[in-house]
Amino acid sequence: MLIMYVIASIFGGYIASSLILFKFPNLIHKRKKLKFFCQHISHRGGAGEYTENTISAFENSVKQGTDMLEIDLHLTKDEKVVVSHDNNLFRVTGVDVNISDANYKDLPPLKCHMNKDLCKVLGDSGKEKRIPLLRDVFEKFPQVAINIDIKVNNDTLISKVNDLIKEYNRESITVWGNFSNDVTKKCYNLNQQIPIYFSAKRVFFLVFLTYNGLLPFVPLRESCLELLMPSVILKLLMRKALFDHLSKRGIQTYFWVLNDEEDFERAFELGATANAQFLMEHSRASPDMLSCQVYVYRKFCNVCKFMHYAISEILKSLKQVTSVGSNLFSFLTVCYLNFLNNILQKWLYCHSLSIFFLLIIDLLPCVLKNMSDIKYLS
């Protein structure tokens, strides 16, 4: 009976302290002070209206009042930092060449990715042919906040981007990182003065902390949370209370990609508040959206499998070192880990089924469209 009272007291205290600190995180965490607050971000510089990642697109977005430009970076063979989403330039130039294999002066000219009538309406004449350098962007927009996606795990690229950020004194109005945790970790270790966003692995870690009540106790090095919409992760994270908690800790939340009023309304219906930010890109979803979702689903499953394996190994070690019940701490630790392990085991099975059905739902429209296109061409 005494043990039950002790267990109840410990868990009661844990739950109470978790709820209090979730509501008032600044009791133990210092609020991050960012010099930018973004309610509108232009993805790839506002690629729905101008050729993506070009000075013209950036100028148009800034003219319309965007709060932040989102850009992607690669490194040329002669080590020039260029603004481009793809390493292979066939999609944007029509020439099958990789940025990493060519010198900057040899890169092919850009082509307008939209039809000619739309280009005329929007004012994008397609005359801007040159892929811009990061230096050009910093010189042209010295006061505009910029969200940088380091597209490849390249130490030289990360180092050169850091040097340019410091050269133009942009450490306080630039956020950088990548979905890859390795890249984001290198960015953080190289210069902790530049804000970073959550990698995919760290987003899963955030989910784990949120649902076991540990989030209020754990320090977070990230300053921005970026969520793909729609996403299975979004359904787990889309909680007003969570956004409020992150906001009180100075962490901004971004959703991508939102293009019309229906997307915004859906985000608010799910619980988005003024703390949730929005990115604008194409009027049509980009072709790599599905592959990104598949990547997120697969990574999430892999992280859960790793957690399941790690907890199992910890349990084995604990049982070898001390017998269950030999002391209260070991007993409570084993009980808690067993509880988490059982939840993960059941959740992994359900998640695998969810991934299968979600992928079927995602792929079905593409398959039907391709079948109709083939029938039309034949």
N, C-alpha and C positions, 0 to 999 in steps of 0.2 A: 504493500500500500504506500509506503514511504517513497519507493522508487517512482511510482506513478505520479505522486505529488511533485516530485523533483522534475520529472519529465514534463509534466503539464506546466510547471513554472518556467522552465527553460524555453519551451516552445511558445508559451504565452508572451514571455518577455521578448523573444525574437520577433514574433508577429507584430507586437505593439511598437517596438522600436523601428521595425521595417516600415510600417505604415506612417509613423510620425516623420521619419527622415525622408520618405518618399514625398510627403506633402511639403516638408520644409528642408530641402537638401542643403541649403546654405548654412545650416547649423554645423555641418562638418566639411562642406565643400565650398571653396572660394569660387564665386561666379566668374566665368570667362568673360573678358571684355573685348569683343570684336569691334573693329572700326567700320564694319559694314553690316547692313541689315537688308536682306534681299527678299522682295515679294515677287519679283519677276526676273528670271534668268533666261538669257537667249542661248539655247542649246546649239552648239557648233556656230555660234555667232548669230543665230536667227536664220537657220537654213531653209525655213519654209518660204522666205521671201527673196533671198539672194543666194548666190552660190555659196555653199557652206565654207566656213573658216577662211573668209576673205576680208580684206580691209573694207570693201564696199558693204558687206553684210554687217560688220561691226559698226560702221558709221550709221547705217540705217537703224540698227537696234538702239544705239545710243541716242539718236535723234528722236526715237519714239519713247524714250524714257526708261529703258531697261536698267535694272539695278546692277546686273552682273553679266559678264560674257563668259560662256563656257567654251573652252578650246581644248584641242588634242594636240599632243606634241610627239614628233619623231626626230631622229638624228640622221643627217646625211652621211655619206662616206667621208666627206671632208669636215665632218663634225660641226655642221651648222644646225642649229635648232629651228625646225620648221613647224608650221601650224598645219596639221593634216590629221584627219581621223584614221585613214588607212595607210599602212605601210606600202601596200601595192596600189599604184595610182591608176589602174585600168578603169575603175568606176568613175573617177572624176576627170580623167584626161583622155581615156580611150587608148592609152599606151600601157602595155604590160611591163612595168618596171617598178622595182622596189626602191623606196627612198633610201634605205640603208645601203643600197648597192650603187648609188649614183652621187656624183658631186652636185652641189646646189645649182651651179650654172647649167648643168645638163638635164635638170628636171623638166619634163614636158609641160606645155601650157595647159591651164585649166579650161574646161568647157562648161557652158551653162547646162546644168542638169535638168532644168525645166524646159517645157516646150516654148517655142519662140513667142507665141501670143502672150503667154503668161509672163515671160521675161519683159515684154514691152509694157504690159499693164503695171508690173511691179517696179519697172525702172531699171531692171538688171539687164544691161545690154550685152553682158558677157565679154566686155572688152578687157576686164581685169583677168589677165592670163597667168600672172605670176603667183606661185605659192608663197605666202608671206613668211618672213622670219619672225621669231618671237620678239626679237629686238625691235622690229618695225611696229609691232602691236604695242609694246611698252612705250615707245616714243610717241605714238599717235594718241594713246589713251592713258596718260599718266595718272589720272585720278579715278579711273573706272575700276571697280573690283573685278577680278578675273579668277575663274575657277579652272584650274589646270588639271587635265587628265594625262599623266605620264603613261603613254601607251605600251611601252616595252620596258622590261627589266634590264636596264642598261645603266651601269654606274656612271659612265661618261655623260650620258644624257641628263641624269639627275643632278650631277655636279654642275654642269653648264647652266641648267635651268636655275639652280640655286644661285650661281654667280650673277646671272642676269637680274634675278629678283633683288639681290642685294645692291647691284650696281645702280638700279633705278629706284632704290629705296621703296620697295613695294611689299615688304614683309608683312605689313599690317593690313593690306588690302588684297592679298592673294591667298587662295586656299588651293592645296594640291594633294595628289594622291592617286590611287588606282583601286580597282576591285581586287587586285592582287595584294595580299597582306605583305608579301615580301617587298614589293615596290613601296607601299605606303610606309612600312617600317624603316626602309632606307631613307625616305624623305624626312621622316621625323628625327631619325638619329643624326642626319646631316645638319639640320637646322630646325631646332625646336621653337624658333620664333615665328615660323610660318605655320598658320593653321592647317590642319589636315582633316580629311573626312574619313568616315568609317569604311574600311575595306569589307569585302563580302564576308570574310571569316569573322570580323569583329561585329558585323550586323547579327550574325548567328549567336555570337557570344552575348550581345545585348538582349536578344530574345531569351536566352537561357537565364541571364541575370534577372530579367523582368519577371519571369514566371516562377522563379523560386524565391523571390523576395530579397535577393542579394544586391540588386542594383543600387539602392541608396547608400550602401557601404563601400562600393567600389569606385575608385577614382577613374575618370575617363580622360584620355589624352586628346581625343578628337574634339573638333569644334563644330563639325557639320555632319548631319545624317542625311544621306541621299537614298531615296526609296524608289524603286521601279513601280510604276502603276500601269496596268494591274499587276499584282504580285501576291503569291501566297504568303510571303513574309509581311506584306503590307497589312493583310488581314490580322496577323498576329500582333503587329506593332501599332496599327491604327487605333490608338486610344488617346482620348483628350487628356486623360490624367498623365500619360507618359509624355506627351508633347509638353504639357505644363511643367513636368519634372525636368525635362531636358532644357526647356527655356529658362527655368530658374537657375540652372547650372551654366547658362550662357551658350547652349548648344542649339544651333539652328537646324531646322528640318526642311529638306527639299524633296519634292515629288517630280518625277519625270516619266514620260513626256506628256504634258497637257497642252492641247491645241485649241479646244473650243469650250463653250459655256457648259456643255454637258459634262465634260471632264471635271471642270471646276465644281459644279454642283455635286457631282458624285463624291468628290474629295471631301466637301463640307458635310455631306450626308453621312459619310463614314466617320466623321468626328474631327476633321481638320479645323484648326482655328487660325487666328491671325499669325500664330507662330509657325504655321506650315507655309513653306515657300513653293513656288511653282516655276517650272521651266517650260519654255516654248520652243518647238522645233517645227517639223513639217506638218502640213495639214493632213498628211498620211503618215502612218507609223513607219519608221525606218525598217529596212529589211533585216537588220541584225537584232531586232527586238526579240524575236522568238528564240534565237540562239542564246541571247542574254538570259532569257527566262530559264531555258534548259540548263545553262551554266549555274544560275542561282539555285535551282532545285537540286542539281547534282551536288553542289558544294554543301548545301544545307544537310543533305542526307549523309555526306561523307563526314561532316563535323559531328553529327549525332552518333554515327557509328564509332568514331574515335572516342567520344565521351563515354559511350557504352563500354568500349574496350578498356579505357583508362579506369573507370570506376570498378570494373570487374577485377582488374589487376590490383587496385588498392585494397579491395575486399580480401583478395587472396593473401596479400602481404599482412594485413591486419590480423587475419585468422592464424597466420603462421607465427606472428610475433607474440600475440596474447590471446588467450581463450576468451570467448564472448562472455561478458559478465564479470571478468576479473577486476575490472574497474569501471566506474560509471561513464567516464569519457569514452572509452573504447566501445562500450555497449551502445551509447547514443550515436556515436559516429557510424558504427556498423548498421544500425537501424536506419539512419538517415540515408546512407549510401545505398542500402538495399532498396529503400523506397524510391530514390531517384532512378536507380537502375531498372526497376520494374516499369516505371513510367516511360523511360526511354525505349525499353524493349517493345512495349505495346505501341508507343507512338511511331517508332520506326516502321512497324508493319502497316499501320494506318497511313503514314506519310507516303510509303511506297505505292500504295493503291491510289492515293490522292494525286501523286505525280503522274501515274499512268493515265488517269482520267483527264487531268488538266492538259496533258500533252495531246491527248486525242482531241479534246475540245479546241486546242490551239491549232493543231495541224489540219483538222477537217476543212475549215474554210479555204486554206491554201491548196489542199488536194482537189477540192471541188472546182476552185478557180482554174487550176492547171488543166483539169480534165475538160472544162469548158473551152479553154484556150486551144487545146489540142484538137478538140472537135471542130472548132471554128476554122483553124488553119487547114485541117484536112478537107 
